[in-house]
Amino acid sequence: MPHVVIAPDKFRGSATAAEAARAMARAAAAAGWSVDVAPVSDGGEGFCAALGGRPRPARVHDPLGRPVDAAWFDLGAGVAAVEMAMASGLSVVGGPQGNDPIAADTAGTGELIAAAVKAGARQVLVGMGGSATTDGGWAALQALEPHSRLSGVDLQVACDVRTRFVAAAAVFAPQKGATPAQVLLLTRRLERLAQLYRERYAVDVELLDGSGAAGGLAGGLAALGSTLVEGFDLVAERIELAERLERADLVITGEGLLDDESFNGKAVGGVVALAREAGVPVEVIAGDAEGEHPLACRTLIDAVGAERAWADPLGALGELVAEVLAARRA
């Protein structure tokens, strides 16, 4: 029986990585394949789901200071995972139209980290991505006081971008509802914070790739001694993805929008690279595609049209996977 590893990222706005993986897996199983389901993440939404573990509920503050129910995940052996988007994400405030890009802060993410440490976690994996904030992590650092509580705790920050600290405002704040004038204000605020972090913690966050992730939250945590890592690499190592791919006859990955950035530290590009290292063929399925990228892909919009792709993404994914597998057996 041929064996396929199903390893998609999220189809943002229509399906989580886990939902997409299950829909693909059902189609593959029905076509006579043995299936290994391995949803992935680059540190953004779906980070905790990809890592697994047990959710531990916590009531924290959302980006605009309102109470929100979130969770950190207990991965066992003193390891915890925190997904900043659960507490400080753009989806929590209803998207750009519901956000205040100047006031939005990361206090809730700091509170989630603090809750995990209080419960005994000695290593905390913090996923960036999907944030509503450009506060440079300042509110998260305040929520983590006294910082002595982090003594002996290994904080690993899973970055989904390589953007540096001050550039975060210009690159990402417009997506969070910021006007050009607000982008300038946020840029100056990050510049002042970078100076403060240098003076107070002796860490120059402006020199660190990825420090601009989640509106600079990655840089703020780095100032406290956290290690910034590529989000996909962290997830792939934790779920032993490379070893799982070596046993496969085929790998299927995908995401909502395949574009130029998909192969620049993102999850789909990471899966493709690992598959190629293992000498395993790979198929990419996306909701839509734009720009130039090094691998052909199939899209839901081309296969079933935009209306069906948005109305029934999981059904459309199953149908497209069935077509892909049928073509490989022909």
Backbone torsions as a table, in degrees:
resi	resn	phi	psi	omega
1	MET	NA	125.7	178.7
2	PRO	-66.0	151.6	-173.6
3	HIS	-121.2	130.0	-179.3
4	VAL	-123.4	137.9	171.4
5	VAL	-99.9	124.3	179.8
6	ILE	-101.4	110.4	-172.2
7	ALA	-135.4	67.0	178.3
8	PRO	-88.0	159.6	165.2
9	ASP	-90.9	-175.8	-179.9
10	LYS	-66.8	153.7	167.8
11	PHE	-106.2	85.4	-167.4
12	ARG	-54.9	131.8	178.5
13	GLY	89.0	-9.1	-178.5
14	SER	-138.0	-31.1	-178.9
15	ALA	-159.5	140.0	172.8
16	THR	-73.0	166.8	177.7
17	ALA	-60.7	-40.5	-179.8
18	ALA	-65.8	-42.3	178.4
19	GLU	-63.6	-44.2	179.1
20	ALA	-62.5	-42.9	-178.8
21	ALA	-62.9	-41.4	-179.8
22	ARG	-65.4	-41.0	179.5
23	ALA	-64.3	-42.6	177.8
24	MET	-64.4	-41.3	-177.4
25	ALA	-65.2	-39.3	178.4
26	ARG	-60.1	-42.8	-180.0
27	ALA	-66.1	-40.2	-179.6
28	ALA	-66.9	-42.2	178.3
29	ALA	-62.8	-41.1	178.9
30	ALA	-64.6	-25.8	179.2
31	ALA	-87.3	3.1	174.6
32	GLY	93.6	17.8	178.4
33	TRP	-99.5	145.5	165.2
34	SER	-80.5	144.1	-167.1
35	VAL	-127.9	137.6	170.3
36	ASP	-118.4	114.6	-176.9
37	VAL	-91.6	120.8	-175.7
38	ALA	-140.9	70.6	176.8
39	PRO	-59.1	144.7	-174.5
40	VAL	-124.1	172.4	179.2
41	SER	-154.4	153.8	174.0
42	ASP	-102.7	11.2	-178.8
43	GLY	114.3	-10.6	178.1
44	GLY	-86.5	-151.9	-179.6
45	GLU	-55.5	137.1	-177.9
46	GLY	93.8	0.7	-178.6
47	PHE	-58.7	-51.2	-177.8
48	CYS	-67.5	-38.6	179.2
49	ALA	-63.2	-38.5	179.0
50	ALA	-65.6	-35.6	-178.8
51	LEU	-79.4	-22.8	-178.8
52	GLY	81.9	-155.1	-179.4
53	GLY	93.6	-177.9	-175.1
54	ARG	-107.3	124.6	179.3
55	PRO	-69.9	137.6	176.9
56	ARG	-118.6	104.7	-174.6
57	PRO	-60.7	147.0	176.3
58	ALA	-152.0	133.6	174.4
59	ARG	-91.2	122.0	-176.5
60	VAL	-132.6	-167.6	179.7
61	HIS	-104.2	137.9	177.9
62	ASP	-79.5	179.3	-176.0
63	PRO	-58.1	-23.7	-178.4
64	LEU	-105.5	17.2	172.4
65	GLY	86.1	9.2	-179.8
66	ARG	-94.8	150.3	178.4
67	PRO	-62.4	140.8	177.4
68	VAL	-146.5	142.6	177.5
69	ASP	-86.9	122.0	-180.0
70	ALA	-133.1	-163.1	178.9
71	ALA	-162.6	151.1	163.1
72	TRP	-109.6	161.8	-173.4
73	PHE	-115.3	130.8	178.0
74	ASP	-89.0	111.8	-178.9
75	LEU	-93.5	0.2	-179.6
76	GLY	87.4	162.3	177.3
77	ALA	56.4	32.3	177.3
78	GLY	77.9	15.2	-179.2
79	VAL	-108.1	134.3	178.8
80	ALA	-126.5	154.4	175.2
81	ALA	-124.1	138.5	178.0
82	VAL	-128.0	132.0	177.3
83	GLU	-109.4	108.0	-172.9
84	MET	-58.9	-28.7	-178.7
85	ALA	-63.2	-24.1	179.7
86	MET	-67.5	-32.8	-178.4
87	ALA	-105.5	-37.3	-170.9
88	SER	-122.4	25.2	-174.8
89	GLY	-87.7	158.5	178.5
90	LEU	-64.2	-33.5	179.7
91	SER	-66.2	-26.7	-178.6
92	VAL	-66.1	-32.0	-178.2
93	VAL	-99.0	6.6	176.7
94	GLY	88.0	23.3	177.7
95	GLY	88.7	-177.2	-176.8
96	PRO	-56.5	-35.3	-177.2
97	GLN	-69.1	-21.8	178.7
98	GLY	-100.1	2.6	-173.9
99	ASN	-96.9	154.4	167.0
100	ASP	-115.3	97.6	-171.1
101	PRO	-64.4	-20.2	177.4
102	ILE	-83.7	-43.4	-175.9
103	ALA	-81.4	-25.0	-174.5
104	ALA	-58.0	132.1	-177.9
105	ASP	-136.7	176.2	-172.6
106	THR	-106.8	21.9	-177.6
107	ALA	-56.2	-42.4	-177.5
108	GLY	-61.2	-35.5	177.4
109	THR	-67.2	-42.2	175.0
110	GLY	-59.9	-38.2	179.0
111	GLU	-66.1	-37.4	176.9
112	LEU	-65.5	-43.8	177.6
113	ILE	-60.7	-44.6	-179.7
114	ALA	-61.2	-39.2	179.6
115	ALA	-64.4	-41.2	179.3
116	ALA	-65.1	-42.2	-179.9
117	VAL	-66.9	-41.0	178.8
118	LYS	-61.1	-32.9	-179.9
119	ALA	-80.6	-1.4	174.2
120	GLY	111.0	4.3	179.7
121	ALA	-65.6	134.2	177.1
122	ARG	-108.8	-10.0	170.6
123	GLN	-136.1	130.4	180.0
124	VAL	-125.3	123.1	177.6
125	LEU	-99.1	119.9	-172.9
126	VAL	-114.8	115.2	-179.5
127	GLY	-85.8	130.0	175.3
128	MET	-93.1	169.2	173.8
129	GLY	114.2	144.1	177.5
130	GLY	76.4	20.3	-172.2
131	SER	-79.4	154.9	172.7
132	ALA	-95.9	-1.8	-162.4
133	THR	-112.9	155.8	168.6
134	THR	-141.5	50.7	-176.2
135	ASP	-100.6	8.7	178.3
136	GLY	64.7	15.1	179.8
137	GLY	80.1	5.6	-174.6
138	TRP	-59.8	-44.7	-178.9
139	ALA	-67.3	-35.3	177.2
140	ALA	-63.6	-41.8	179.0
141	LEU	-63.8	-37.4	177.2
142	GLN	-65.3	-40.2	-180.0
143	ALA	-67.0	-22.3	-178.5
144	LEU	-88.7	-3.0	178.8
145	GLU	-67.7	144.9	-2.8
146	PRO	-73.8	138.8	-175.8
147	HIS	-68.7	-11.2	176.3
148	SER	-63.1	-21.1	178.9
149	ARG	-64.2	-19.9	-178.6
150	LEU	-88.9	0.6	179.0
151	SER	-60.1	125.0	-179.2
152	GLY	82.8	0.4	178.6
153	VAL	-98.0	129.0	178.9
154	ASP	-90.9	107.1	177.9
155	LEU	-96.3	119.6	177.0
156	GLN	-111.3	120.9	-176.3
157	VAL	-103.1	114.9	-175.7
158	ALA	-89.2	103.1	-174.8
159	CYS	-90.0	137.2	178.8
160	ASP	-100.3	-1.1	177.2
161	VAL	-141.3	167.0	178.1
162	ARG	-109.3	6.3	-179.2
163	THR	-59.7	140.4	179.1
164	ARG	-87.0	171.6	-164.2
165	PHE	-54.2	-62.7	-173.1
166	VAL	-67.5	-31.7	-179.0
167	ALA	-67.7	-14.0	-177.2
168	ALA	-57.6	-35.3	-178.2
169	ALA	-65.1	-51.0	-177.5
170	ALA	-66.9	-36.8	-174.8
171	VAL	-78.2	-41.7	-169.3
172	PHE	-114.2	-26.9	-174.3
173	ALA	-59.9	-35.6	177.4
174	PRO	-58.7	-31.9	177.8
175	GLN	-69.0	-17.4	-177.5
176	LYS	-101.1	10.0	176.4
177	GLY	100.1	6.1	-176.5
178	ALA	-78.2	136.5	173.7
179	THR	-79.2	166.3	176.6
180	PRO	-55.3	-39.9	178.7
181	ALA	-65.5	-38.2	178.9
182	GLN	-69.1	-33.9	176.6
183	VAL	-60.2	-42.4	178.1
184	LEU	-63.2	-42.6	179.0
185	LEU	-62.8	-44.5	-179.9
186	LEU	-65.7	-36.3	177.2
187	THR	-62.0	-45.2	179.0
188	ARG	-64.4	-36.5	178.9
189	ARG	-64.5	-41.3	177.8
190	LEU	-66.3	-36.3	177.1
191	GLU	-61.9	-43.3	179.4
192	ARG	-66.4	-39.1	178.9
193	LEU	-65.3	-41.1	178.7
194	ALA	-58.4	-41.0	177.3
195	GLN	-64.7	-43.2	179.2
196	LEU	-61.0	-43.3	179.8
197	TYR	-64.2	-36.9	176.8
198	ARG	-63.2	-44.5	-175.9
199	GLU	-72.0	-40.9	-173.0
200	ARG	-85.8	-36.6	-173.3
201	TYR	-117.5	-2.0	179.7
202	ALA	59.2	35.7	176.8
203	VAL	-124.9	124.2	177.5
204	ASP	-92.7	92.8	-175.2
205	VAL	-68.3	-19.7	-179.9
206	GLU	-67.0	-17.3	-178.2
207	LEU	-92.0	-3.6	-171.5
208	LEU	-99.2	120.9	172.3
209	ASP	-61.1	135.2	179.5
210	GLY	88.7	-7.7	-176.4
211	SER	-66.2	-17.4	177.2
212	GLY	-86.2	-1.1	179.7
213	ALA	-59.3	142.4	-179.2
214	ALA	54.3	45.2	176.8
215	GLY	64.2	29.6	178.8
216	GLY	93.5	-0.8	176.5
217	LEU	-57.4	-39.3	179.4
218	ALA	-58.4	-42.8	178.5
219	GLY	-64.8	-41.9	178.8
220	GLY	-60.5	-43.3	178.4
221	LEU	-68.6	-33.4	176.4
222	ALA	-63.2	-34.2	178.2
223	ALA	-61.3	-28.0	178.0
224	LEU	-86.4	1.2	177.6
225	GLY	105.4	6.5	177.6
226	SER	-68.7	157.2	176.4
227	THR	-101.8	127.9	177.3
228	LEU	-90.8	127.8	-178.8
229	VAL	-132.5	160.8	174.1
230	GLU	-66.6	125.2	-175.4
231	GLY	-59.5	-45.6	-178.9
232	PHE	-62.8	-41.1	-179.1
233	ASP	-61.0	-41.1	179.0
234	LEU	-62.4	-47.6	-179.1
235	VAL	-63.7	-46.0	-177.8
236	ALA	-59.5	-39.9	178.9
237	GLU	-67.3	-43.3	-177.8
238	ARG	-63.8	-36.2	-177.5
239	ILE	-96.7	7.3	177.8
240	GLU	54.1	47.1	-174.6
241	LEU	-65.8	-41.4	-178.8
242	ALA	-58.5	-43.5	179.2
243	GLU	-65.1	-37.2	-179.9
244	ARG	-69.1	-35.1	179.5
245	LEU	-68.9	-30.3	-179.1
246	GLU	-63.0	-23.1	-179.3
247	ARG	-92.7	2.7	-172.5
248	ALA	-95.7	152.9	169.6
249	ASP	-95.2	-18.6	-178.7
250	LEU	-158.2	147.1	173.5
251	VAL	-121.4	134.6	173.3
252	ILE	-119.3	125.0	176.8
253	THR	-129.1	178.1	179.8
254	GLY	167.9	175.0	178.3
255	GLU	-164.0	175.2	-176.3
256	GLY	-64.9	-45.8	-179.5
257	LEU	-132.7	114.5	175.4
258	LEU	-88.6	122.0	-179.0
259	ASP	-144.7	-167.8	-176.5
260	ASP	-57.9	-33.1	-176.5
261	GLU	-79.0	-12.5	-175.8
262	SER	-62.5	-23.2	-178.8
263	PHE	-112.4	24.2	-180.0
264	ASN	-123.3	66.3	179.3
265	GLY	85.8	3.4	-178.9
266	LYS	-90.1	171.2	-171.1
267	ALA	-66.8	-45.6	-177.0
268	VAL	-61.1	-46.4	177.3
269	GLY	-60.2	-36.7	178.4
270	GLY	-65.7	-42.5	177.8
271	VAL	-62.9	-44.8	179.5
272	VAL	-59.7	-43.7	-179.6
273	ALA	-63.3	-43.3	178.9
274	LEU	-65.5	-39.5	178.8
275	ALA	-62.8	-41.8	179.4
276	ARG	-65.7	-39.1	176.9
277	GLU	-61.2	-35.1	180.0
278	ALA	-83.8	-5.7	-179.0
279	GLY	71.1	30.2	-177.8
280	VAL	-109.2	132.2	177.4
281	PRO	-63.8	150.2	-176.0
282	VAL	-134.3	140.6	174.2
283	GLU	-115.8	137.5	178.6
284	VAL	-114.2	127.2	176.7
285	ILE	-120.4	126.9	-179.0
286	ALA	-126.7	159.5	172.2
287	GLY	-65.5	-45.3	177.8
288	ASP	-152.2	168.4	-179.7
289	ALA	-142.3	146.3	176.5
290	GLU	-150.8	159.8	178.1
291	GLY	76.7	-168.6	-179.0
292	GLU	-102.8	134.3	175.2
293	HIS	-149.7	157.8	-168.1
294	PRO	-82.0	5.6	-176.2
295	LEU	-141.4	135.8	176.7
296	ALA	-67.8	148.9	177.6
297	CYS	-141.6	162.9	173.7
298	ARG	-105.8	142.0	-178.4
299	THR	-120.9	148.3	177.9
300	LEU	-63.0	-38.8	-177.6
301	ILE	-63.9	-41.1	176.8
302	ASP	-67.6	-35.7	-174.2
303	ALA	-77.3	-42.5	-172.9
304	VAL	-127.8	-2.5	-178.0
305	GLY	91.0	155.4	-174.7
306	ALA	-63.7	-41.1	-176.7
307	GLU	-61.7	-48.4	179.4
308	ARG	-68.6	-37.6	-178.8
309	ALA	-59.2	-38.5	179.5
310	TRP	-83.5	-33.6	-176.2
311	ALA	-77.6	-34.6	-176.2
312	ASP	-140.4	63.7	-175.2
313	PRO	-63.2	-36.8	-177.1
314	LEU	-71.0	-40.3	175.5
315	GLY	-63.6	-42.2	179.4
316	ALA	-64.7	-39.1	177.6
317	LEU	-61.5	-44.1	179.3
318	GLY	-60.3	-43.6	179.7
319	GLU	-63.9	-41.3	-177.6
320	LEU	-69.8	-37.9	176.1
321	VAL	-62.8	-42.6	177.6
322	ALA	-58.4	-41.8	178.4
323	GLU	-64.1	-43.1	-180.0
324	VAL	-60.2	-45.8	-177.0
325	LEU	-71.3	-36.6	177.2
326	ALA	-63.1	-40.3	179.3
327	ALA	-64.7	-33.8	-179.4
328	ARG	-74.0	-25.4	179.5
329	ARG	-89.5	-13.4	-176.7
330	ALA	-70.1	NA	NA
